[in-house]
Amino acid sequence: MTTEIEALVQRGYTADKDAYLRRLKRIEGQVRGIARMVDEDKYCIDILTQVAAINKALHAVSIGLLEEHIAHCVVGAAHESTQSGDSAAVDAKVKEATDAISRLLR
């Protein structure tokens, strides 16, 4: 039953899902390229430059997903909270966002 309900839930990033997948596949290709560079004994600074590029790309994905979470999930919970008078849902979503930000900053 839970999987049926989860299948009906639209995530905040759903509208941009294809763009996220393209970006992640590009990052995956970059990681394979770094592995190839290491295997071929390329210059360490060149490898570090590629690692930095991947970190920046992953950071962009993370920020995008976080923005989508806030715009969709947190705002949705706030709307529900306004209608129901119960702030528990919005509190939970804000905590999720805060925890995610905390993980990103580590």
N, CA and C atoms as a LAMMPS dump frame, in Angstrom:
ITEM: TIMESTEP
0
ITEM: NUMBER OF ATOMS
318
ITEM: BOX BOUNDS ff ff ff
-5.0000000000000000e+02 5.0000000000000000e+02
-5.0000000000000000e+02 5.0000000000000000e+02
-5.0000000000000000e+02 5.0000000000000000e+02
ITEM: ATOMS id mol type element x y z
1 1 1 N 0.83 -1.197 0
2 1 2 C 0 0 0
3 1 3 C 0.869 1.254 0
4 2 1 N 1.926 1.266 0.806
5 2 2 C 2.794 2.439 0.862
6 2 3 C 3.406 2.738 -0.491
7 3 1 N 3.84 1.71 -1.215
8 3 2 C 4.451 1.952 -2.524
9 3 3 C 3.433 2.515 -3.51
10 4 1 N 2.169 2.137 -3.387
11 4 2 C 1.132 2.7 -4.25
12 4 3 C 0.965 4.191 -3.973
13 5 1 N 0.962 4.548 -2.694
14 5 2 C 0.833 5.95 -2.311
15 5 3 C 2.072 6.719 -2.756
16 6 1 N 3.257 6.138 -2.531
17 6 2 C 4.492 6.798 -2.938
18 6 3 C 4.543 7.009 -4.439
19 7 1 N 3.968 6.084 -5.204
20 7 2 C 3.955 6.21 -6.659
21 7 3 C 3.103 7.399 -7.099
22 8 1 N 2.114 7.759 -6.303
23 8 2 C 1.243 8.883 -6.632
24 8 3 C 1.814 10.227 -6.191
25 9 1 N 2.783 10.198 -5.29
26 9 2 C 3.368 11.426 -4.767
27 9 3 C 4.29 12.031 -5.821
28 10 1 N 4.092 13.301 -6.09
29 10 2 C 4.972 13.985 -7.025
30 10 3 C 6.001 14.759 -6.208
31 11 1 N 7.262 14.516 -6.494
32 11 2 C 8.345 15.185 -5.793
33 11 3 C 8.543 16.579 -6.372
34 12 1 N 9.186 17.434 -5.601
35 12 2 C 9.427 18.799 -6.037
36 12 3 C 10.271 18.889 -7.295
37 13 1 N 11.156 17.929 -7.478
38 13 2 C 12.064 17.964 -8.631
39 13 3 C 11.485 17.281 -9.865
40 14 1 N 10.279 16.739 -9.777
41 14 2 C 9.701 15.945 -10.863
42 14 3 C 9.697 16.691 -12.196
43 15 1 N 9.366 17.963 -12.181
44 15 2 C 9.31 18.727 -13.429
45 15 3 C 10.678 18.836 -14.091
46 16 1 N 11.739 18.808 -13.293
47 16 2 C 13.105 18.941 -13.801
48 16 3 C 13.872 17.623 -13.766
49 17 1 N 13.17 16.533 -13.599
50 17 2 C 13.811 15.229 -13.437
51 17 3 C 14.757 14.893 -14.588
52 18 1 N 14.343 15.114 -15.813
53 18 2 C 15.197 14.797 -16.964
54 18 3 C 16.481 15.617 -16.941
55 19 1 N 16.38 16.878 -16.572
56 19 2 C 17.574 17.732 -16.494
57 19 3 C 18.517 17.232 -15.401
58 20 1 N 17.961 16.84 -14.26
59 20 2 C 18.796 16.295 -13.181
60 20 3 C 19.489 15.005 -13.636
61 21 1 N 18.738 14.15 -14.306
62 21 2 C 19.325 12.888 -14.776
63 21 3 C 20.437 13.133 -15.794
64 22 1 N 20.23 14.083 -16.703
65 22 2 C 21.288 14.411 -17.676
66 22 3 C 22.535 14.919 -16.967
67 23 1 N 22.336 15.796 -16.006
68 23 2 C 23.469 16.354 -15.272
69 23 3 C 24.206 15.258 -14.501
70 24 1 N 23.463 14.362 -13.87
71 24 2 C 24.087 13.27 -13.111
72 24 3 C 24.83 12.298 -14.025
73 25 1 N 24.297 12.045 -15.202
74 25 2 C 24.995 11.171 -16.158
75 25 3 C 26.282 11.823 -16.637
76 26 1 N 26.246 13.142 -16.817
77 26 2 C 27.459 13.867 -17.201
78 26 3 C 28.505 13.778 -16.091
79 27 1 N 28.063 13.92 -14.837
80 27 2 C 28.97 13.797 -13.688
81 27 3 C 29.542 12.385 -13.631
82 28 1 N 28.705 11.399 -13.862
83 28 2 C 29.16 10.005 -13.888
84 28 3 C 30.264 9.828 -14.933
85 29 1 N 30.085 10.433 -16.094
86 29 2 C 31.107 10.366 -17.136
87 29 3 C 32.398 11.041 -16.703
88 30 1 N 32.269 12.157 -15.998
89 30 2 C 33.452 12.853 -15.496
90 30 3 C 34.207 11.977 -14.49
91 31 1 N 33.478 11.283 -13.629
92 31 2 C 34.121 10.401 -12.641
93 31 3 C 34.865 9.276 -13.353
94 32 1 N 34.246 8.694 -14.378
95 32 2 C 34.943 7.657 -15.154
96 32 3 C 36.194 8.235 -15.814
97 33 1 N 36.103 9.484 -16.268
98 33 2 C 37.257 10.138 -16.868
99 33 3 C 38.39 10.32 -15.873
100 34 1 N 38.068 10.644 -14.646
101 34 2 C 39.098 10.78 -13.613
102 34 3 C 39.742 9.429 -13.338
103 35 1 N 38.93 8.388 -13.265
104 35 2 C 39.491 7.048 -13.048
105 35 3 C 40.461 6.703 -14.174
106 36 1 N 40.105 7.054 -15.381
107 36 2 C 40.979 6.805 -16.533
108 36 3 C 42.27 7.62 -16.409
109 37 1 N 42.141 8.864 -15.956
110 37 2 C 43.315 9.72 -15.769
111 37 3 C 44.273 9.123 -14.742
112 38 1 N 43.722 8.616 -13.652
113 38 2 C 44.56 7.99 -12.618
114 38 3 C 45.221 6.743 -13.194
115 39 1 N 44.437 5.946 -13.903
116 39 2 C 44.973 4.73 -14.51
117 39 3 C 46.109 5.05 -15.482
118 40 1 N 46.017 6.175 -16.168
119 40 2 C 47.023 6.569 -17.149
120 40 3 C 48.133 7.439 -16.548
121 41 1 N 48.134 7.562 -15.204
122 41 2 C 49.159 8.335 -14.491
123 41 3 C 49.255 9.778 -14.959
124 42 1 N 48.106 10.417 -15.132
125 42 2 C 48.078 11.826 -15.541
126 42 3 C 48.564 12.708 -14.39
127 43 1 N 48.91 13.927 -14.716
128 43 2 C 49.43 14.89 -13.745
129 43 3 C 48.398 15.154 -12.656
130 44 1 N 48.832 15.124 -11.394
131 44 2 C 47.911 15.221 -10.255
132 44 3 C 47.098 16.511 -10.258
133 45 1 N 47.681 17.614 -10.661
134 45 2 C 46.944 18.871 -10.681
135 45 3 C 45.806 18.815 -11.7
136 46 1 N 46.033 18.154 -12.82
137 46 2 C 44.958 17.996 -13.812
138 46 3 C 43.814 17.162 -13.243
139 47 1 N 44.165 16.136 -12.489
140 47 2 C 43.143 15.288 -11.858
141 47 3 C 42.367 16.104 -10.82
142 48 1 N 43.087 16.87 -10.003
143 48 2 C 42.432 17.695 -8.985
144 48 3 C 41.508 18.738 -9.616
145 49 1 N 41.881 19.254 -10.754
146 49 2 C 41.026 20.201 -11.466
147 49 3 C 39.709 19.533 -11.847
148 50 1 N 39.784 18.294 -12.311
149 50 2 C 38.575 17.562 -12.674
150 50 3 C 37.738 17.216 -11.445
151 51 1 N 38.391 16.876 -10.338
152 51 2 C 37.668 16.604 -9.085
153 51 3 C 36.911 17.859 -8.645
154 52 1 N 37.563 19.013 -8.75
155 52 2 C 36.904 20.272 -8.379
156 52 3 C 35.678 20.525 -9.262
157 53 1 N 35.796 20.212 -10.54
158 53 2 C 34.66 20.397 -11.458
159 53 3 C 33.489 19.497 -11.064
160 54 1 N 33.794 18.268 -10.682
161 54 2 C 32.742 17.347 -10.251
162 54 3 C 32.099 17.839 -8.96
163 55 1 N 32.919 18.292 -8.018
164 55 2 C 32.37 18.823 -6.766
165 55 3 C 31.433 19.988 -7.035
166 56 1 N 31.818 20.874 -7.95
167 56 2 C 30.979 22.021 -8.289
168 56 3 C 29.672 21.552 -8.925
169 57 1 N 29.747 20.565 -9.814
170 57 2 C 28.546 20.043 -10.469
171 57 3 C 27.615 19.369 -9.459
172 58 1 N 28.169 18.599 -8.538
173 58 2 C 27.349 17.954 -7.501
174 58 3 C 26.733 18.996 -6.573
175 59 1 N 27.501 20.034 -6.291
176 59 2 C 26.987 21.115 -5.456
177 59 3 C 25.774 21.762 -6.131
178 60 1 N 25.869 21.986 -7.44
179 60 2 C 24.755 22.58 -8.179
180 60 3 C 23.521 21.683 -8.131
181 61 1 N 23.714 20.377 -8.258
182 61 2 C 22.595 19.431 -8.157
183 61 3 C 21.986 19.517 -6.755
184 62 1 N 22.836 19.529 -5.74
185 62 2 C 22.363 19.587 -4.358
186 62 3 C 21.553 20.845 -4.088
187 63 1 N 22.065 21.975 -4.536
188 63 2 C 21.36 23.243 -4.319
189 63 3 C 20.025 23.234 -5.069
190 64 1 N 20.017 22.71 -6.278
191 64 2 C 18.775 22.625 -7.037
192 64 3 C 17.734 21.772 -6.343
193 65 1 N 18.158 20.607 -5.856
194 65 2 C 17.222 19.721 -5.153
195 65 3 C 16.726 20.362 -3.857
196 66 1 N 17.622 21.046 -3.16
197 66 2 C 17.221 21.72 -1.927
198 66 3 C 16.211 22.824 -2.221
199 67 1 N 16.465 23.583 -3.27
200 67 2 C 15.535 24.641 -3.667
201 67 3 C 14.172 24.052 -4.021
202 68 1 N 14.182 22.937 -4.76
203 68 2 C 12.925 22.27 -5.118
204 68 3 C 12.196 21.77 -3.867
205 69 1 N 12.956 21.238 -2.904
206 69 2 C 12.349 20.739 -1.671
207 69 3 C 11.657 21.875 -0.917
208 70 1 N 12.35 22.991 -0.819
209 70 2 C 11.764 24.121 -0.096
210 70 3 C 10.541 24.646 -0.842
211 71 1 N 10.67 24.837 -2.148
212 71 2 C 9.573 25.411 -2.933
213 71 3 C 8.356 24.494 -2.992
214 72 1 N 8.584 23.198 -2.991
215 72 2 C 7.465 22.263 -3.157
216 72 3 C 7.019 21.686 -1.809
217 73 1 N 7.937 21.028 -1.125
218 73 2 C 7.571 20.284 0.086
219 73 3 C 7.315 21.194 1.288
220 74 1 N 8.232 22.131 1.531
221 74 2 C 8.073 23.008 2.696
222 74 3 C 6.887 23.952 2.486
223 75 1 N 6.804 24.55 1.314
224 75 2 C 5.686 25.456 1.037
225 75 3 C 4.362 24.691 1.064
226 76 1 N 4.35 23.474 0.518
227 76 2 C 3.143 22.651 0.567
228 76 3 C 2.723 22.334 1.991
229 77 1 N 3.711 22.002 2.822
230 77 2 C 3.405 21.713 4.229
231 77 3 C 2.899 22.969 4.938
232 78 1 N 3.463 24.125 4.597
233 78 2 C 3 25.379 5.2
234 78 3 C 1.549 25.66 4.803
235 79 1 N 1.233 25.385 3.544
236 79 2 C -0.144 25.575 3.074
237 79 3 C -1.098 24.642 3.833
238 80 1 N -0.706 23.371 3.946
239 80 2 C -1.534 22.411 4.691
240 80 3 C -1.684 22.838 6.145
241 81 1 N -0.581 23.332 6.716
242 81 2 C -0.587 23.775 8.105
243 81 3 C -1.56 24.931 8.308
244 82 1 N -1.596 25.835 7.353
245 82 2 C -2.508 26.978 7.428
246 82 3 C -3.96 26.502 7.406
247 83 1 N -4.233 25.517 6.549
248 83 2 C -5.599 25.012 6.44
249 83 3 C -6.021 24.195 7.661
250 84 1 N -5.08 23.381 8.191
251 84 2 C -5.435 22.485 9.295
252 84 3 C -5.236 23.109 10.671
253 85 1 N -4.4 24.134 10.737
254 85 2 C -4.098 24.73 12.037
255 85 3 C -3.048 23.95 12.812
256 86 1 N -2.506 22.898 12.217
257 86 2 C -1.488 22.061 12.868
258 86 3 C -0.131 22.323 12.194
259 87 1 N 0.808 22.815 12.965
260 87 2 C 2.106 23.178 12.391
261 87 3 C 3.099 22.02 12.361
262 88 1 N 2.695 20.833 12.759
263 88 2 C 3.624 19.7 12.837
264 88 3 C 4.234 19.359 11.478
265 89 1 N 3.433 19.381 10.429
266 89 2 C 3.938 19.017 9.101
267 89 3 C 4.985 20.008 8.622
268 90 1 N 4.719 21.301 8.798
269 90 2 C 5.692 22.303 8.352
270 90 3 C 6.949 22.24 9.202
271 91 1 N 6.789 22 10.493
272 91 2 C 7.961 21.859 11.371
273 91 3 C 8.843 20.706 10.916
274 92 1 N 8.214 19.597 10.546
275 92 2 C 8.963 18.422 10.088
276 92 3 C 9.701 18.708 8.786
277 93 1 N 9.046 19.396 7.849
278 93 2 C 9.679 19.699 6.563
279 93 3 C 10.811 20.709 6.728
280 94 1 N 10.642 21.681 7.594
281 94 2 C 11.721 22.641 7.852
282 94 3 C 12.903 21.92 8.49
283 95 1 N 12.625 20.986 9.401
284 95 2 C 13.708 20.204 10.03
285 95 3 C 14.433 19.375 8.971
286 96 1 N 13.686 18.76 8.06
287 96 2 C 14.315 18.006 6.969
288 96 3 C 15.25 18.894 6.157
289 97 1 N 14.781 20.086 5.811
290 97 2 C 15.592 21.011 5.016
291 97 3 C 16.83 21.45 5.796
292 98 1 N 16.651 21.744 7.068
293 98 2 C 17.774 22.157 7.905
294 98 3 C 18.795 21.031 8.029
295 99 1 N 18.331 19.821 8.23
296 99 2 C 19.24 18.67 8.309
297 99 3 C 19.984 18.46 6.995
298 100 1 N 19.296 18.641 5.879
299 100 2 C 19.935 18.481 4.567
300 100 3 C 21.01 19.55 4.375
301 101 1 N 20.708 20.779 4.747
302 101 2 C 21.704 21.852 4.643
303 101 3 C 22.908 21.529 5.508
304 102 1 N 22.653 21.05 6.703
305 102 2 C 23.735 20.666 7.612
306 102 3 C 24.643 19.603 6.989
307 103 1 N 24.03 18.598 6.365
308 103 2 C 24.823 17.548 5.702
309 103 3 C 25.65 18.114 4.55
310 104 1 N 25.081 19.054 3.817
311 104 2 C 25.804 19.653 2.691
312 104 3 C 26.988 20.492 3.14
313 105 1 N 26.894 21.058 4.328
314 105 2 C 27.966 21.922 4.823
315 105 3 C 29.093 21.161 5.506
316 106 1 N 28.925 19.895 5.74
317 106 2 C 29.989 19.107 6.385
318 106 3 C 31.113 18.822 5.439
